């Protein structure tokens, strides 16, 4: 499959571009409601929307490649070109319907706009629009988890990137313009075949196991080469270190291996533990890792303690964000359906009981899922682990926030409490204060204070409870004005408060606000969505 399919991709991309078979073009063709139905795998609603207005060629491409509707070979050749159809047939991605003369595309080609460029991701068809259950070596395409990792990964310039378990190659697409060298691995050839096809539409040279497989002579900028390697976990990159590691590993917490892309065969959350702990060994000093992971909740210990135990005692700054938590019953049914197994069927019932028994035997009360961001710091320094619930926060453009989090953490790491107090700060532009008051039931009239909160209104909507004293101190901060200590001293003098007692509490509160980017040191530079910059 790989050579013929990769050879067909540039021809496909040309046709796709001519007909606007892009993420934005499909949305325009279908309309908002049908485009949402496409994401839900509701093919009938999408098929209905391809009739009528819009580009006829684009409508046919949607039917053929997204809905996998059968079409005549001659009609397909008129749309794509005879040579392209021949290459697709040689690649084994045309299914011939006996007696009808019609063919069906057996792979999924999903348009996405990534880093401002139109891309096409090659993978196995989504079971929601396929009449077949996924095979054990199924390679999923564009899904919610892969898109969330794409948003959570920084795109700042680096020399080297590792995409561990690349699958269809979607994570690679987010790094093409910011990395000099990319290495991508996977445990089976079918995934590397699809990654190779995905890359074939980008104009980026590709090697596979050291052999040049792309016909591109040079790239138009960004990464110079992508190296595809086959092997398990970190074995293909043994002894290598990278500036950035990305991984969407087989993190499903299951009693056994069934599908390569999701079931590791390791017990409980051991696959996530392996990737988190192993990534550290393959980071250069200052390098970062951006990982999806799952972890079990048990009555014996908190999830934060469990995941923190995966981090080495020294040399790592870690930010762990729990994006979701599922109870065992919901978790099992969700992943059974993902494998095209109806939980109500006899097979589904047997698997459900086996799976839930395994959870009960290990005291599992829930399964958490989220992001793990790591940075390699000085090996002599104790590791810093921040683990928090992120279920109510916005994850769009999380990669920018992760980069800034490590910048803020590095600033704090190099300073004592006294040095923090002697520094100048500002409150982040756009931060809001919420003064909540409720009815005064005792007095039967009026209102009394219930809560005072300070919150970010962009990026992650971090919120902290504060009091009127801290609010007044924060109001006095200015990047070119008084230090925190001087501001507190002035406030205490005006209010008759004991400066020696107020300063440590105010400093500790400001440190917490710095970690969440609500308060920013004056001597670092960060940007928010409105392009405000903190002066140096």
PyMOL commands that set and color helices and strands:
alter all, ss='L'
color gray80, all
select helices_A, chain A and resi 2-19+23-30+32-39+43-49+56-66+73-80+82-90+127-129+144-152+170-173+189-200+235-237+270-281+303-308+328-338+346-361+398-413+417-421+468-475+484-495+499-515
alter helices_A, ss='H'
color red, helices_A
select strands_A, chain A and resi 71-72+94-96+102-105+107-114+117-124+158-164+179-186+206-208+211-212+225-230+242-248+283-298+316-326+364-376+384-389+425-427+432-439+447-455+463-465+519-521
alter strands_A, ss='S'
color yellow, strands_A
deselect
rebuild
show_as cartoon
